[in-house]
């Protein structure tokens, strides 16, 4: 999976046009609702003869309860909806 880096400029002026993605999510019961812990790590990389990662350009995004946070963050709400829609579509096809 290749995600385009919206800020591809590296520290020395080189281009890092792609983002490697690490995504971790976990639902848990929290009272009468389901909460969702979410961690996203984005690491810029470039491809030449091999793949070179730029660890110092890494961004880590964390939410203790992403569902709750999405109530005030429309971009996060769209991200969660896309994950839910894709997950449901896949599971509906393979089940």
Residue, then its C-alpha position, 0 to 999 in steps of 0.5 A: x500500500x502506498x500513500x502519497x506524502x502531502x509534505x514530501x520535502x526531506x530535511x536536506x531537500x530530497x523528496x520522500x514522496x510516500x508514507x509507510x503506515x502502521x495502524x493499530x486499533x482496538x475496541x473496548x467496552x466503556x460503560x454503555x458504549x464501545x470505545x476505540x483506541x487508535x494509533x497511526x504511525x506514518x513514516x516517509x520513504x523513497x524508492x530508488x534501487x531499494x527502499x529508504x525510510x526517513x525515521x526522523x520524519x515519522x509522525x505518530x498520531x494517538x487517540x485514547x478514544x477515537x470515536x469520542x474525539x471524532x465528534x469534534x474532528x470531522x477529518x478523524x470522523x471521515x477516517x474512521x468511517x472509511x475504515x469501518x466501511x472498508x472493513x465491513x465490505x471485506x468481511x461481507x465478501x469473505x464471510 
